Amino acid sequence: MHTAPRNWLNDRIVMLAAVVAGGFPIAAPAAEIMPPAQQNALVQKYCAVCHTDSVKNGGLSLAHYDATELNPALAAMLLSKLRNGAMGAAGLGIPDPTTREAWVAATATQAENAKGWTVLRSEVPASKAHIVTASMVREVAPRQANTDSPVYRLTFSCDSVSRKGEVQLTWSPAPQTDRAFSVAVDGNQAIPHRLEGREEKMGNGAVLTSGLASAVLHAPWADRTLTVRDLFAGETVEFPVGELGPADRLQLAACFAGGTH
């Protein structure tokens, strides 16, 4: 597990020959890492217009994205989308090639350790509550030759006061529509789920019917593993919940049926 520190980059300049981000390889020429302020500006212009707090296309809100705060699983999802045509989805054009390359390289460095758990805590404004989230990503085999490996992200969240929890699954790069799939906890009987709907609203007001890229899972707390099967035909992805630290697991489990209180 990785607990994220603040201001991890500190505007430092790193020379690259290639970037390998926790299993997410990209080719990049020797270049300077893009400063966080420039990354944030690009995310706000090209991404946050669609991935808002109110309209979380793809299960992502990027309205408060801050490149100085390390969140590898979120960066891995952003990286997958940047590498697979999402830059122009808002109808605002795309950056020039040099800027695109530097942006992708910078995001790849932030995606390091995305395959381990990152636990974050944030305060709820005007409340004594705080939200605890834990997230990680897993890859599966490419669906076609010479394409990126699909990425799945699992996120647990827990409100410390209301004890309300949520389990969210997001995936990239391809959307999915009207699909039956299953979720199993600790190897127990599979729980059937169904993904329904196919529309997402873009930043330019257009409505796309290509499909969805997130789902809320309905399952009890997992002590060891949470396994998703057949969201895409033949694919199985397993998340090692047991690798969360004991204190984090106890705090998160309090928000879920079957959790340890």
Summary of the structure (lengths in Angstrom):
residues: 261
radius of gyration: 18.1
end to end distance: 21.3
largest distance: 51.9
contacts: 809
relative contact order: 0.15
helix: 20%
strand: 30%
